[in-house]
Amino acid sequence: AQSVSQHNHHVILSEAASLELGCNYSYGGTVNLFWYVQYPGQHLQLLLKYFSGDPLVKGIKGFEAEFIKSKFSFNLRKPSVQWSDTAEYFCAERGGYQKVTFGTGTKLQVIP
Amino acid sequence: DTEVTQTPKHLVMGMTNKKSLKCEQHMGHRAMYWYKQKAKKPPELMFVYSYEKLSINESVPSRFSPECPNSSLLNLHLHALQPEDSALYLCASSQDWLAGAATPSQYFGPGTRLLVL
């Protein structure tokens, strides 16, 4: 069965620090990968997605992610975080027709 | 309009009650989804509708009954729920997967927080 692993459950950073959240996927078929963000009290929003082409994907709000096939990884990065980035971040992958599987999520807390 | 709306925001029900959750979108999406999210857990897929027909049921107990009366609406009928069914129920929509796009982006609603007593 497909699975998505996010090894960092809770990350605390100071403002202006750089961010990297890990995500590993297992599906061996055609890769469709996503990062979603859930701000406190708000609904899930898509940050970015990868289907094919350039493995470095740019998303909204200054986020980017790099697809590394050899490592089955799709890590999320941001050079300089802000307090407003405090949220929960979910990595997800398509594992089959109409099925998207989410990782367990990483809570990011940014300290002013 | 890129919004998925869900009502009610909160719902408390007893184990013998019958209630319904509602979801609406006006983005012309032909795929709609129900997810269940327990506290500190990721969303888990329950049902997928494609062109108003049920295409995926992830072995969900029959006390949950989905309905898609038209292309903009998705309901989840609840009956005889158990306390362990308490969770956040999320609705999402997307372009249909047969439309030619690689995995379409899903747009999520804010969810209905359900408490079963």
Chai-1 contact restraints between the chains, C-beta under 6 A:
chainA,res_idxA,chainB,res_idxB,connection_type,confidence,min_distance_angstrom,max_distance_angstrom,comment,restraint_id
A,N32,B,T103,contact,1.0,0.0,6.0,A-B,restraint_1
A,H43,B,F108,contact,1.0,0.0,6.0,A-B,restraint_2
A,H43,B,G109,contact,1.0,0.0,6.0,A-B,restraint_3
A,H43,B,P110,contact,1.0,0.0,6.0,A-B,restraint_4
A,L44,B,F108,contact,1.0,0.0,6.0,A-B,restraint_5
A,L46,B,S105,contact,1.0,0.0,6.0,A-B,restraint_6
A,F51,B,A102,contact,1.0,0.0,6.0,A-B,restraint_7
A,F90,B,P42,contact,1.0,0.0,6.0,A-B,restraint_8
A,R94,B,T103,contact,1.0,0.0,6.0,A-B,restraint_9
A,Q98,B,V48,contact,1.0,0.0,6.0,A-B,restraint_10
A,Q98,B,I56,contact,1.0,0.0,6.0,A-B,restraint_11
A,Q98,B,W97,contact,1.0,0.0,6.0,A-B,restraint_12
A,F102,B,P42,contact,1.0,0.0,6.0,A-B,restraint_13
A,F102,B,P43,contact,1.0,0.0,6.0,A-B,restraint_14
A,T104,B,P42,contact,1.0,0.0,6.0,A-B,restraint_15
A,G105,B,P42,contact,1.0,0.0,6.0,A-B,restraint_16
